[in-house]
Amino acid sequence: MNASAGPEPLSPARALFDVPEGIAYFNTASLAPTLRSGVAAGSAALRWRAQPWRIRAADWFTAAERRRELFAGLIGAAADDVALVPASSYGMAVAAANLTAAAGSRVLVLADEYPSGIYTWWRFAEATRAHMLTVRREPGQSWTEAVLAALDERVAVVSVPQVHWTDGALLDLDAVAVAARAAGAALVVDASQSAGALPLDVGAVRPDFLVTVGYKWLLGPFGLGYLYVAPQRQEGRPLEENWILREDAEDFARLIDYRSTYAPGARRFDVGQRTAFELTPMAVAALEQLTRWTVPRIAATLGTITDRIAAAARSRGLAVTDPHGPHMLGITVPGGLQMRLAKSLEEAGVFTGPRGTAIRISPHLHTTEQDVAQLLTALDAFLETA
């Protein structure tokens, strides 16, 4: 990524995170450090929740709707297009429950993809008598090229990420989406490793469903994820039936006047305990900060970091993911030394994510020049003794 050709990078923001000096944390793709504002919001929410008489009827809805609205803004969606879900597996299950495939058709996924999505499509293929089509890359081939080569009219569902979770390898979602529509296939996107760090416009991509967790690049707490549902899919069937996703649920006095109609848009797919009094303020604080930063500027900032690390790795004779997202990078070390390297780095206060065959590097705005220097110093020390 050439950051100079895009939005202006942001100033360092280490002070907004509780990451001590001497800790070089490059594992945001696994679990993001929590913003100090998120910690403060969570602490205040716990104190508030401890005194339930302070909670009013409107409080069951307002913060959750704010969370929905903020996430929608990050991906170019309307709030009505977003469901609040607890995990990517829940969102994948919603997608699978509302899609069909003819017997003998195909469900296209990437090799070495994150397990939750794979298991969902295994069950879907079993129920529909479709076949799994696992796409692998030939030497020198990008994921986009591999997917486009395999995608034809026999494919009923395309389930892909924006970047591969093991090493940040980039897919051109626009190109994949065009090909999926031409083939008559539904498109499901797992954006857990990109939403909040890599520009994404659902208005342009037009996926049928897009799911993401909230505890990685969205900097929020566990248990609060998001599901985009395309307008043409919003009359589908939810996984569960609960009171809060029904029309006029705000009127507590009439909850026993049972209704067959749902709240508008994608809200019918919300998980029942979406209110999450204790956690929602943490997610809102994080989404508000991301909104102020803007995703393009986050990507530009992280791109300058991963570009520097990639160049340093190549100069040391190490293979690097190409093309990769601006926020994630995979470095491959020879001779099966991956786990030894990860352990050596950790002993030097450098935290990375060994995934697949790569050491995954995933910084965020807490990352400083000192962190990069600490990583490279530790890497050199390992290579000298390996």
ABEGO torsion letter per residue (X at the ends): XBAAABBBBBBBAAAABBBBBGBBBAAAAABBBBBAAAAAAAAAAAAAAABAAABBAAAAAAAAAAAAAAAAAAAGBBAAABBBBABAAAAAAAAAAABBBBBGBBBBBBBGBBAAAAAAAAAAAAAAGBBBBBBBBBBGBBAAAAAAAABBAABABBBBBABBAAAGBBBBAAAAAAAAAAAGBBBBBBAAAABGABBBBAAAAGBABBBBBAABAAGBBBGBBBBBBBAAAAABBBABBBAAABBGAABAAAAABBBABBBBEAAAABBAAAAGAAAAAAAAAAAAAAAAAEAAAAAAAAAAAAAAAAAAAAAAGBBBBOBBBAABBBBBBBGGAAAAAAAAAAAAGBBBBBBEABBBBBBBAABBAAAAAAAAAAAAAAAAAX
